[in-house]
Amino acid sequence: MTRLAPGLDEFPDAPPPNRGWMVIFTDLVSLMLTFFVLLFSMSSVQVDRWKEMVDALSETLNPAREKVDPVPVAPYNIATLSLKRAVNLDYLGAVLEDVVRRDEGLAHSRVLGLEDRLIVALAGDLAFEPGEAGFSEQGRQALFVLGGVLRNVGNQIGVNGYTDSTPPGGAYASNWELSLARAATVANALKRSGYGEDIVAYGYADSRIKQLAGMPAGRVDIVIFPTVGD
């Protein structure tokens, strides 16, 4: 006799199946759906309101501080001060001697090296019009050549003007005025050539013409110092 598997009818006292897991599953699905809806709503943020919130937080967490400029404690700021180097006078003298030797307009000029300075002496009777402070054609050419060299150095430069003892006449009442005007003319020509530092001009008339033996009386000296210009 073949015996079949028992059915429910054979166990009339068995308890009904428990379906409580369906409630838990339904709650889980509802929570997941709510989570995805929340993610979707966060993905479409209003840009303007988001910026307002960020700005508000920035001001609260990191308030702007008033900018205070530092008070200088020295005339110059070492971090931003650009200093030029002074050219060695021996080297510069050799360069200028070569320039004077090669240029016809500087043929009567002299380069003299002293212990603490270098002097380029321009003959006044050739560089200037007689009794005037204006350049002759030869003097204009000479200053053009010298300016092309001296504009590249950082050394301090001064200009001294001299005359002989003959009264100047014309527009100048004295040799003092004439010597100073010629010195200023040379200084201005060097500035126009590109020399960027200050140049001090002096007029000595005929008071110091004997200090340098063998130098012409009515001359203009370009004096180059070993230090850097101001």
Secondary structure as the mmCIF struct_conf table of DSSP 4:
data_model
#
loop_
_struct_conf.conf_type_id
_struct_conf.id
_struct_conf.beg_label_comp_id
_struct_conf.beg_label_asym_id
_struct_conf.beg_label_seq_id
_struct_conf.end_label_comp_id
_struct_conf.end_label_asym_id
_struct_conf.end_label_seq_id
HELX_LH_PP_P HELX_LH_PP_P1 LEU A 4 PRO A 6
HELX_RH_3T_P HELX_RH_3T_P1 LEU A 8 GLU A 10
TURN_TY1_P TURN_TY1_P1 PRO A 12 ASP A 13
HELX_LH_PP_P HELX_LH_PP_P2 ALA A 14 ASN A 18
TURN_TY1_P TURN_TY1_P2 GLY A 20 GLY A 20
HELX_RH_AL_P HELX_RH_AL_P1 TRP A 21 SER A 43
BEND BEND1 SER A 44 SER A 44
HELX_RH_AL_P HELX_RH_AL_P2 VAL A 47 LEU A 61
BEND BEND2 ASN A 62 ASN A 62
HELX_LH_PP_P HELX_LH_PP_P3 ASP A 69 PRO A 72
BEND BEND3 VAL A 73 TYR A 76
TURN_TY1_P TURN_TY1_P3 ILE A 78 THR A 80
HELX_LH_PP_P HELX_LH_PP_P4 LYS A 84 ASN A 88
HELX_RH_AL_P HELX_RH_AL_P3 LEU A 89 ARG A 102
HELX_RH_3T_P HELX_RH_3T_P2 GLU A 104 LEU A 106
TURN_TY1_P TURN_TY1_P4 ALA A 107 HIS A 108
STRN STRN1 ARG A 110 GLY A 113
BEND BEND4 GLU A 115 ASP A 116
STRN STRN2 LEU A 118 ALA A 123
HELX_RH_AL_P HELX_RH_AL_P4 GLY A 124 ALA A 127
STRN STRN3 PHE A 128 PHE A 128
TURN_TY1_P TURN_TY1_P5 PRO A 130 GLY A 131
BEND BEND5 GLU A 132 GLY A 134
STRN STRN4 PHE A 135 PHE A 135
HELX_LH_PP_P HELX_LH_PP_P5 SER A 136 SER A 136
HELX_RH_AL_P HELX_RH_AL_P5 GLU A 137 LEU A 150
TURN_TY1_P TURN_TY1_P6 ARG A 151 ASN A 152
STRN STRN5 ASN A 155 GLY A 161
BEND BEND6 SER A 165 THR A 166
TURN_TY1_P TURN_TY1_P7 GLY A 170 ALA A 171
BEND BEND7 ALA A 173 SER A 174
HELX_RH_AL_P HELX_RH_AL_P6 ASN A 175 SER A 193
TURN_TY1_P TURN_TY1_P8 GLY A 194 GLY A 194
BEND BEND8 GLU A 197 GLU A 197
STRN STRN6 ILE A 199 GLY A 203
TURN_TY1_P TURN_TY1_P9 ALA A 205 ASP A 206
BEND BEND9 SER A 207 ARG A 208
TURN_TY1_P TURN_TY1_P10 ILE A 209 LYS A 210
BEND BEND10 GLN A 211 LEU A 212
TURN_TY1_P TURN_TY1_P11 ALA A 213 GLY A 214
BEND BEND11 ALA A 217 GLY A 218
STRN STRN7 ARG A 219 VAL A 228
HELX_LH_PP_P HELX_LH_PP_P6 GLY A 229 GLY A 229
#
